[in-house]
Amino acid sequence: MSINSEILNKLVTILGKEYVFIDDETRNSYGHDETEDFVFPPSVVLKPANASEISQILVLANEYKIPVVPIGGRTGLSGGALCIYQGIGLSTERLNRIIEIDEKNLQVVVEPAVITQVLKEAVAEKGLFYPVDPSSMGSCFIGGNIAENSGGARAVKYGVTKDYVLNLEVVLPDGNIIWTGANTLKNSTGYNLTQLMVGSEGTLGVITKIVLKLLPKNNYNVLMLVPFYSATEACEAVSAIFRAGIMPSALEFMERDAIDWTLKFVDGISVQVKEGIKAHLLIEVDGNYPDILMQEAEKILTVVEQFEIDEILFADTEDQKNALWKMRRSVAEAVKGNSIYKEEDTVVPRFELPKLLEGIKRIGNKYGFKSVCYGHAGDGNLHVNIIKGDMTDDNWQTQVPLGIREIFELTVALKGTLSGEHGIGLVQKNFMDIAFSKVHLELMESIKRVFDPNNVLNPGKIFPDNL
Ligand SMILES: Cc1cc2nc3c(=O)[nH]c(=O)nc-3n(C[C@H](O)[C@H](O)[C@H](O)COP(=O)(O)OP(=O)(O)OC[C@H]3O[C@@H](n4cnc5c(N)ncnc54)[C@H](O)[C@@H]3O)c2cc1C
């Protein structure tokens, strides 16, 4: 159903005409996220102010069978926010208040369009800690983080978004508004709809208020950059660090190309990468007792020194720490700036990381593509950037999907899965048969039908085309 003037008039009545956009510039701008170079402009962009307006939009969408795609900060890497069937692009950006920081209960109540870093800084001012830190935290929204169950560098010690979500206000696809749970740290009361919403990629409801758990802030950390002469050994060192009894607060892997490209892309980082170095681990430990942190750092040294490494860079000052984190967080953009690419978000049990990395390189050789790998190695989460470089368009279209399928088959054979934190969205959906049986996929799809019988909310995502 296209959006005719009758529907537009009804939308204007709900929102006011200043929040209904049909001009090309706005539609194009809301027609993309950060997934490859895709652009799918919606027919209309809406900017509602609250749950009640979103509810009225969804009632109308059901009446006229119009697709509605919730849109957050548009930093997604799996195409979840793309309006592939046009329809309504529902930007949540006006729901951007931090409603309450509850210092008595260590909780915060927020609206979905609060930028993750803004939230982190606001609670930090009160001595509190929201640990989830996707590299995109300067521009992604907390609502998008919940919809994708986002992670980040600190997930290895502190967990991912799901571990902090206590309760959600959600506008269901039929327009009903519910709270999914309670503002409690534990809850055994009925099915856990809160966690069903987490990671549902905007297909089961529009999240309009969020209650998050917070932690007390840690005061100290030690950060080191360890260069390895073998990328496989860097991966082997990852599980060795945990087996030595250390729980790092971040343990990130970067292949040589990832660092080289980033150093060219970002100014102000003075890291020298010597000839022969193939990968780095960026390792952080944190806590409240500097002596214990130094002991842990020394223990990490004894582990990594069992491998062939070069001189370790310890970040002595806050500036140095910020520079190393800036380098790590800029890898994705640097790779994107270098070539057309496809990014996969493989995750395996961490001991299997060396096998995953070697397998990716073997598969790349077989299908003729180069890959640059980096990611949250402590979680076994490896981002695989497949680089187009000088590959022909034909090989890019035909060979790369075969290679990606083999990479996912390897990932699942290693007891891992397709996505650790970026979600399935549009670009991974036709690989879901590798991770799930038909029975499993049909069960998930029947949950979708219960919530959204008319399939108006973010259709065409998560489920394979041929299910
Ligand atoms: C440079 C870069 C680095 C990144 N690093 C990380 C990282 O370290 N870890 C990580 O996990 N991810 C990372 N990402 C991916 C991305 O930032 C996350 O997936 C993020 O959570 C998306 O949030 P967003 O607000 O941009 O959502 P969008 O891209 O706008 O939307 C993502 C999905 O959420 C849905 N959605 C958005 N808001 C709502 C809502 N209120 N209710 C219901 N559904 C909603 C959309 O429909 C869509 O399906 C990175 C991305 C980039 C570009």
The ligand as an SDF file (V2000), in Angstrom:
LIG
                    3D

 53 58  0  0  0  0  0  0  0  0999 V2000
   31.9800    2.5460   13.5560 C   0  0  0  0  0  0  0  0  0  0  0  0
   31.0000    1.5980   14.1800 C   0  0  0  0  0  0  0  0  0  0  0  0
   31.3810    0.8580   15.2790 C   0  0  0  0  0  0  0  0  0  0  0  0
   30.4830   -0.0210   15.8800 C   0  0  0  0  0  0  0  0  0  0  0  0
   30.8820   -0.7160   16.9830 N   0  0  0  0  0  0  0  0  0  0  0  0
   30.0170   -1.5460   17.6000 C   0  0  0  0  0  0  0  0  0  0  0  0
   30.4230   -2.2680   18.7710 C   0  0  0  0  0  0  0  0  0  0  0  0
   31.5440   -2.1440   19.2670 O   0  0  0  0  0  0  0  0  0  0  0  0
   29.5240   -3.0950   19.3300 N   0  0  0  0  0  0  0  0  0  0  0  0
   28.2650   -3.2520   18.8240 C   0  0  0  0  0  0  0  0  0  0  0  0
   27.4950   -4.0260   19.3940 O   0  0  0  0  0  0  0  0  0  0  0  0
   27.8640   -2.5900   17.7160 N   0  0  0  0  0  0  0  0  0  0  0  0
   28.6980   -1.7430   17.1020 C   0  0  0  0  0  0  0  0  0  0  0  0
   28.2970   -1.0600   15.9770 N   0  0  0  0  0  0  0  0  0  0  0  0
   26.9540   -1.3050   15.4150 C   0  0  0  0  0  0  0  0  0  0  0  0
   25.8550   -0.3040   15.8540 C   0  0  0  0  0  0  0  0  0  0  0  0
   26.4040    0.8930   16.3370 O   0  0  0  0  0  0  0  0  0  0  0  0
   24.9620   -0.9290   16.9180 C   0  0  0  0  0  0  0  0  0  0  0  0
   24.2380   -2.0080   16.3510 O   0  0  0  0  0  0  0  0  0  0  0  0
   23.9690    0.0490   17.5560 C   0  0  0  0  0  0  0  0  0  0  0  0
   23.3390   -0.5590   18.6410 O   0  0  0  0  0  0  0  0  0  0  0  0
   22.9020    0.5640   16.6040 C   0  0  0  0  0  0  0  0  0  0  0  0
   22.2160    1.6080   17.2700 O   0  0  0  0  0  0  0  0  0  0  0  0
   21.4750    2.7470   16.4470 P   0  0  0  0  0  0  0  0  0  0  0  0
   20.8210    3.6410   17.4210 O   0  0  0  0  0  0  0  0  0  0  0  0
   22.3960    3.3660   15.4870 O   0  0  0  0  0  0  0  0  0  0  0  0
   20.3710    1.8770   15.7140 O   0  0  0  0  0  0  0  0  0  0  0  0
   19.8850    1.8640   14.1900 P   0  0  0  0  0  0  0  0  0  0  0  0
   21.0030    1.4950   13.2920 O   0  0  0  0  0  0  0  0  0  0  0  0
   19.1370    3.0930   13.8850 O   0  0  0  0  0  0  0  0  0  0  0  0
   18.8600    0.6420   14.2620 O   0  0  0  0  0  0  0  0  0  0  0  0
   19.3140   -0.6540   14.5660 C   0  0  0  0  0  0  0  0  0  0  0  0
   18.1000   -1.5820   14.7590 C   0  0  0  0  0  0  0  0  0  0  0  0
   17.4070   -1.2190   15.9280 O   0  0  0  0  0  0  0  0  0  0  0  0
   16.0350   -0.9660   15.6460 C   0  0  0  0  0  0  0  0  0  0  0  0
   15.6410    0.1090   16.5600 N   0  0  0  0  0  0  0  0  0  0  0  0
   16.2550    1.3040   16.7440 C   0  0  0  0  0  0  0  0  0  0  0  0
   15.6390    1.9860   17.7240 N   0  0  0  0  0  0  0  0  0  0  0  0
   14.5970    1.2120   18.1500 C   0  0  0  0  0  0  0  0  0  0  0  0
   13.5790    1.3650   19.1410 C   0  0  0  0  0  0  0  0  0  0  0  0
   13.4950    2.4550   19.8960 N   0  0  0  0  0  0  0  0  0  0  0  0
   12.6870    0.3620   19.2960 N   0  0  0  0  0  0  0  0  0  0  0  0
   12.7520   -0.7480   18.5440 C   0  0  0  0  0  0  0  0  0  0  0  0
   13.6940   -0.9540   17.6090 N   0  0  0  0  0  0  0  0  0  0  0  0
   14.6050    0.0150   17.4120 C   0  0  0  0  0  0  0  0  0  0  0  0
   15.9950   -0.6160   14.1710 C   0  0  0  0  0  0  0  0  0  0  0  0
   14.7460   -0.9110   13.5950 O   0  0  0  0  0  0  0  0  0  0  0  0
   17.0990   -1.5280   13.6280 C   0  0  0  0  0  0  0  0  0  0  0  0
   16.5860   -2.8110   13.3980 O   0  0  0  0  0  0  0  0  0  0  0  0
   29.1790   -0.1760   15.3460 C   0  0  0  0  0  0  0  0  0  0  0  0
   28.7960    0.5860   14.2340 C   0  0  0  0  0  0  0  0  0  0  0  0
   29.6820    1.4550   13.6500 C   0  0  0  0  0  0  0  0  0  0  0  0
   29.2440    2.2580   12.4680 C   0  0  0  0  0  0  0  0  0  0  0  0
  1  2  1  0
  2  3  1  0
  2 52  2  0
  3  4  2  0
  4  5  1  0
  4 50  1  0
  5  6  2  0
  6  7  1  0
  6 13  1  0
  7  8  2  0
  7  9  1  0
  9 10  1  0
 10 11  2  0
 10 12  1  0
 12 13  2  0
 13 14  1  0
 14 15  1  0
 14 50  1  0
 15 16  1  0
 16 17  1  0
 16 18  1  0
 18 19  1  0
 18 20  1  0
 20 21  1  0
 20 22  1  0
 22 23  1  0
 23 24  1  0
 24 25  2  0
 24 26  1  0
 24 27  1  0
 27 28  1  0
 28 29  2  0
 28 30  1  0
 28 31  1  0
 31 32  1  0
 32 33  1  0
 33 34  1  0
 33 48  1  0
 34 35  1  0
 35 36  1  0
 35 46  1  0
 36 37  1  0
 36 45  1  0
 37 38  2  0
 38 39  1  0
 39 40  1  0
 39 45  2  0
 40 41  1  0
 40 42  2  0
 42 43  1  0
 43 44  2  0
 44 45  1  0
 46 47  1  0
 46 48  1  0
 48 49  1  0
 50 51  2  0
 51 52  1  0
 52 53  1  0
M  END
$$$$
